[in-house]
Amino acid sequence: MVPCRERCCSCARQVYLHDIAMICSMDNNVYHSTCLGISNKCAYELIDQGDWTCPSCMRGMFPFYDHDVEREVAAAKTTYCVACKKLISPLKHVRITCSICKFIVHKTCSTLNICTTCQYTIETDCTYNTIKAEKYFNPFNDILVNTDDHHDDLGDTYDTFYIAHDALETCRVSSLQQYTDSMSNYCKRNTNISLLTLNINGCKGNFYEFIAMHNILHSGTLPIQFYCLNETNIKSDEPHDFVIPGYRSITLPSIRNKQKGSGLSIYFMNKLNFTKNQSLTTRNQYFECLGGNLNTNHGIVKVIVFYRFNNTNIKKFLNEFTSLLSKINGPTIISGDFNIDMFKYKITSHVSDFCNVLLSRGFAPLISLTTRASTTTNTCIDNYWVNFYEKGTSTTVLDSSISDHFPIVLNLVTSSPLGDENASPTEHPRIVTKHVINDTTMETFETNISAFAAQCNVNDEIIFDPLIAKRNYDHFNIHFSRIYSQAFIRSEVSDSNTKSSRNTHSKPYITTGIAKSCKIKNKLHNRWINARGTNH
């Protein structure tokens, strides 16, 4: 098992491998050196000596230790808050001093009524990084309730909704051992694609613990085929040994001169025929993504790892994200850290807008539980968005402490098995003619259609003569088709999803959703005709 991280007895936060940790020689408690105000140089000297006593033990041995600490704090020229590590100004900030351990914090940083730095007054809470499952996300609940009486009319659409709803309902939290045990039975269900996605928060500090987790998962009956990592912080000009035996990788290096918060990697098994897709690999000021094509016996499957930079303009992000989605066709898996909390789907408008952008293009979310937990919040910001899946698809949130994000696993069931490393797709993607729709062509279309509307003599008069109505409609249809074709030029593209006719040349205005809606309305109309008689 991957060992649980030690927690600093001062701030109760996890101690990572890249942190400078002080271990008491008496009670073996662990502290961040920064929490105790010890410089890096002094910390290394104390660690080399191998004999260091924490303030709590010193307090037990020397009755006047508290007074000595109080005098040192009062004599210090600068005082730092032990909670936020920022300077406490006596002129600007209200501070609170613990009567036991004498540590000082901002009043605004003291969220509890008791001192968070003194173990005599508070027990170390080992549930800070535990997944809380009381929050839950499933946008298909309302859809299925509203269409439950007409599921026969919805046909395949209802079945698709139900499969996605069922995957969100069965999303579970598991330890590594529980997951490997459950997969011994699950592998009999013809699982074809398995992925694990994690915001690793820096490979330098956490990759070797990630490898320990991989070794446990790889020893099971259903090893992970893809590892998608966010925030790798791997520089393009820095050598590294972040490799997984038996796997190859494609990477997007981190942003130059940026210390953390960027960089993507996809590790895939050697036997898979997977190549990098340059058109799906991009970076702008709002997000970065890394994509590739998986060649299978059923066609091409696109796998994309995505990361949205935090605190960026959400409206501008959605515009850029929509432009990226316009390049995607065929079976696609989008995984990553979107920094958008799905638990606020019904509360915050931009979260609903983000979901609607993906749902309207046939993508469904498959993670419904907490993926990042802190001392105060639990959020669902990591997810899988998939536009193809079958009954039996499952997702799992692993209760692991590699970083402050939890690893999420997708076991995707498809209708055809994957090919081996020497296989080539037996079905080549067809070439279809589609209209190019993006922000530029949309702007051209809106300008031309507005000019056409200004030239038309539009009034509210009701026309009863069918000949005049048909003539007016034909006039509108001719001009509308001309404006549409001029604005949205045609382009030949490969489409591995042969069943999709969305925005094709033969049906330029009818999307898949509109076509299904028309089919449902026609069935309802025929049912109404049959109920009232053929004369009506």
N, C-alpha and C positions, 0 to 999 in steps of 0.2 A: 504493500500500500504506500501511496505517497504520504510522507509524514505531515502532520498538521503543523502549521507555522506557529512558532512561539509568538506571544504577544508581549509588547513592552509593558512593564508594570507601572510605567509612568503615564503613558498616553493611551494604553489599551489597544493600540494599533498593531498590525502585523509587522514582524521583523523579517525583511527580505534579505536575500543573499548579498545584495550590494550595499546594505546598510552596515554601519559600524556598530556592532552590538557589544555591550558590556555585560558579562555574566558574573554574578556575585559568587564568590568562592565559599560562602557560608550557606545560603539558601537556594543557590542556583537560579535565582530569578534573573530575567533578561531585561535590559534597558537599552533604548537608543542613546548613543552618546550625546546626540543633540538635545534630547529631552533633559539631560542632566547638566547641559551647558558646558560639556567637556569638548575641547577643540580636538580636531582629528589627530594632530600631532601627539597631544597628551593621551588620547585614547589608545593609539597604537603603542605608546610606551607602557601604559598600564596593562594592555593585553600581553605584551612581551614578558612583563614581570610575572604574569600568571597568578597574581594574588591581589584581588580587588574586592572591597566590601561595599555593598550598596548603602544608600542613606538609611534605609529602614533598619538594617542590622546595626549600623553605627548608632542609631537612635536607641536601640535596645541595650547597647553596651555602655554608652556614655550619656548620662542623664542631661548634661548641659549641651548636647549636640544641637538641639533646637535653637538655643540662644546664639550659638556660634553661627549657624546658618542665617538667622535673622539679621545679625550684624553684618554679615558678608553681603547679603542682599541689599541692605540699606546703604552700604558703602559703595555699591557698584554704581558706575556712571550710567550704564544702560541696563534696562530690565526688559526681558523678553517673555511673552506669554507662552506658557508651556503647551497650550492647546493649538494655537495657530502659528507659533514660532515667529510672530511679528513683534516689533518694538512697542513697549507700553510707555506712552508719554504721560507724565503726571499732569500736564496742562490740558491735554485733549481727551484722555481716556479715564474712565472709571474702572478701577481694578479691585480684584478680590484676592485676599491672601488667606490660604488655608491655615487654621490655627494648629494643625497637627504637623503637616510636612513643610509648611512655609512656602510652598510654591505659589506663584502669582499668575493670575489669568485676567484677561479682559472680562468685564461683567457680561458683555454680549457673547463671549465664548463659553460662559458657564451655563450650559443647558440643563444641568442637573442640580438638585439642591445639596448634593454632597460632592466632595472633592473627587475628581477623576484621576488624580495623580497619587493618592495616598492609599496604599493597600490596607491600612488599618481601618479605614472608614468605608471602603467599598471593595467588594470582592471582584476579582477579574471576571468580566462577563465573557464567557467563551461562546456566546451565541451571536456575536457581532457579525460574523461572516456566515451565518446559517441562513439558508434559503427560507423565506417565509412564503407559504403557498396560499395565504388568504386572498391575495390579489390574483386576478384572473382576467384574461383577454380572449374574447371570441366574437368577432364581428358578425359571424354567421348565425348567431342565435336569433336575432330579430328577423333576418331574412327568411329562415326556415319556418319561424312562427307565422309570418305573414303569408307564406306560400304553402302552408301545410295542407290546406283544403284543395289545392290545385296542383299537387305534385305530379299527377298524371299528365297534365298539360305541359308542365315544364320539361318533362322528359329528361334528357341527358344533363340539362342545366341543374336540375334538382339533385341528381346523383352526384355531380361534381361538388355542389355546395355541401352535400351530406358527408362526402369523403373528407373534405377539408375541415368541416365541423368536427367530425369524429377524431381526426388527427389532433386537433387542438384540445378536445376533451380528454384524450388519452395521454397527452403530454405529461411526463412524470419527472420526479426528482429521484435520483439514484446515486448511491456511492459507486465507486469504481468496481468493487467486488460484486455488488448487486447487479450492476449493468452487465458485466461479463457472464455472470450466472444466467441472467435472463436471455442473453443472446444465444446460449447453447440450444435453446428451444426455438428461438425466433428465426434462426438461420434456415430452418426447414421451410420457411414461407416464401422462398424465392426472392430474397432481397438482392437487388442488383446494384444499387449505388449507396455507399455509406460515406458520410462526411462528418468531420468534427471541426467546429469553428470556435476560435478563442481570441479575445483581445489579450495578447500576452503581456502587454505593457512593458516591452523591452526584452529582447532576447538575451542581452548580456546578463541580466539579473535572474531570468526565470526559465531560460531554455532547457537547462539541465534537469530541472524539476518536471518540465514538460516531457522530456525524454523518459523520465521515470514513469510518468503516467502512460506514455505510449507503449512502453514495455509490458505493462499490465494489460492494456487493451489488445496488444498484438498477440499476446499469449492465448487469447480466447479463440473461440471457433469462428468468429466473424470479425476479422481485423478491419480497421478503418482504412478506406481507400484514398480519401482526401483529407488533408489537414489544411485548413484555411486560417491564417494568422493575421491579425490586425496589430498596428502599432509595434512593428518589429524593431524600429529605430536602427535598422542596418544601413550604414552609409555605403555608397557605391564604391568609394575608394579605400574602404577598410577591409582587410582580410579577416575572415571569420571561419569557424568550424561548426556552424549551426547546420548540421546535416543529420538526416535520419537514415540509418542503414536500410537498404532495400527500397528507398524512395528517391525520386528525382524532384526537382523543384523549379518553379519560375518565380521571379521576384520583381517587385517595384521598390527600388531603394527609397530611403527616407529623404525628406526635403533637406537640401544642403543648408547648413548653418542653423538647422532647427534641432534642438537637443532631443526632444521627444515628441510623440504624438503623430507619427507618420510612418510609412513603410508597410508593405504588404508582401505576403508569401503564400504560395500554394504548393504543398508537398503532395505528390501522388505516387502510387505504387509503380514500380518499374514495368510491370506487365501491361499497364494501361497505355493505350494509344492516345496520348493527350499532348496538345501543342498550344502554345501561347497565341492568343487572338489580339493583334495589335489594335484593332478598331474598338475593342472593349477594354483596352488598357489606357487610362487617361487620368489626369489630375488637374484640378483647377482650385480656385480659392475656397470652394465649398465642399468638395469631396475628392476622394481618389478611389480608383477601382482597378482591379487586375483580373483579366478574363482569359479563358482558354477554351478550346474545342476538344471534347471527348468523342472519339470515333468509336461507335458501337455497331453491332450487327443490325441495329434498328435505325441507324442514322447518326446525326451529330447532336450531342447534348452540350450546351454551353454552361460552364461553371464560372461564376464571378464572385470574387471576394470584394467587399465594399466597406468603406469607412467614411463617414461624414464628419468633417471637422466641427468640433463643438463651438457654440456661440457664434454661428454664422447666420446671415439673413435667410430665414426659412423660405420666403417667397422666391427669392432669387435662386435658392437651392432647388426648389421644386421645378423651376423653369429649366435649369441645367439638367436635372434628373430626368425630366420628361424628354428632353432632347436625346439623352442616352438611351432611354427605353425605346425610342423610335428606331434605333439601330439594331434592336434585338428581334429576331424572329426564330420560331422553332422552340423546341424544349429547352428551358433555361432554369438554372438554379442560382439565385442571388442570395448570398449569405454575408453576414458581417455585423458590424457595430454601426447602427444608423443614428445613434444619439437622439432618438425620438422615442419617448416613453409611450408604449402601446396601452398602458393602463389608463391613459388620459384620452382614449379614443372618443369617448362620448362627452368629454369635458372641454378639450382644447380644440379650436377650429383647425389649426395647422396640422395637428395629428390626424384629424379626420381627412383633411385634404391629401396628406401623404398616403394614407391608406386607400383613398378613392382613386388616386393616380394609378396605383398598382392593381387594385381590384378591377378597375375598368379595363385593364389590359390582360385580364385573365390570370393574374398572379394571386396566390393565396398564402397567408402567413401560416406557419406550422408550429410556432413556439407561443405558449400562452402563459408561462409562469415567469417568476423573477429571474433575471439573468445577471443583475448586478445589485449587490447589497452593501449598504454602509451602516454606520451606527444610527443614522436617522432616516434613511430612505431605502425603498426597494423599488427597482424599476425594471421594465422589460424593454431594453434598448437593443439587444442582440436578437437576430431572428433569421429565419429562412423564408424567402419568398419564391414560390415554385409555381410554374404554369403547367405542370404535368405530374400526375400522381395517380395511384390506384389504391383500392381498398387494402389495408394492411400497412400502409405507410405510418411510421412512428417516429416520435422525437423524444429526446431525453435531455434533461439538464443535470449535469454531473456536479455533485457536491464536492468540489475540489478547490483548494486554496492556492493555486498557482499564481493567480493575480486577483484583482478585485472584481473581475468578471468571471462568471462560471462558464465552463465549456458546454457547448450545446451540440448534440449529436442528432443527425438525420439518417434514418434508414429508409430509403426510398424504394418502393416496389414499382417496377415497370413491367411492361408486357413482354419484353425480350431481354435475354441475358446479355451481359457485356462481352465484347470480343477480347481476345488475348492480344499480346503485344505485336504479333505479326499479322493480325487480321485487319482487313480493310472493310469499310461499309459495303454491304451487299446492295443496298439501295442508295443510289446517288440522289442528292437533293435536286428537285425539279427547279427549273428556271421559270419564274413568273414575272409578269410586268406589273409594277406597282407605282402608285403616285408618290412622289417625294413630299412628305408633309413635315415641315419644321417651322421654326419661328419666322424665318425669312419668307417662305412661301405662303404662310398664313397671313402675314402682313400684306403681301401683294394681293392675295385673294380678297381680303377685307377692303382694301382700297378700291379694287375694280368693281366689287359687288356694290359698294356704296355709291360709286359713280353711276352704275347702271340703275340703281334704285332711284337716284335723283332724276334721271331722265324719264323714268316711267311715270305715267299719270295714274297715281294710286289714289283711290277714294273708297269710302265705306259703302258704296252702292251695291246692293245685292243683285246679282245677275241671274235671271231665271231661264234665259234662252240657252239651251245646251250647246248650240253651235258657237255662240259668242264665248261661252265659258271655255270650250275646247280650243278655240282660236287663241284666246288669251293665255291659256296654259301652254300651248305649243310654242307661242312666242317667248314665254318665260323660260321654258325648258331648253330651247335652242340657245338662247343667250347665256343661261346659267351653265350649260355644258361647255360652251366656248370659254367662259371666264374660268371655270374650274380647270379645264385642260391647260389653259395658258399659265395659270398660277402654279398648279401642282404638276410639274413635268413628270413624264413617265421614265421609269428606270427598271432595267432587268436585274433581278436579284435572285439568289438561291434561297429556297424555302424548304427546309427539311420536314416541316409540318405540312404534309400534303393535304390535310383535311381543312386547313385554314383558307378562307377566301376573303379575309379582311382587307379592305381597301385595294382590291385587285382592279385591273383595268376593265374587266367585264362588268364589275359591280362597283363603280367608283364611289357611290354615296351610301351603300348598304353595308354597315358593319355587321359583325357576327351577332352582337347584342340586338341590333334592330331587326335582323332577320328572325331571330328566335322570338322576339316580341310580336312580330307580324304573324308568325306561325301560331302562337298562343291565341292571339285575337281572332284569327280565322277560325280556329277550333271553337272558341266561345260563340262566335257569330253563327256558325253552323249548328251548334247545340241550341241556340235560341230559335233559329229557323225551324228546326225539327220539333221543338216544343210547342210552337204556335201554329204550325201548319205550313205547307208548301206555298200557299197563296200569299203568305206574308213574307 
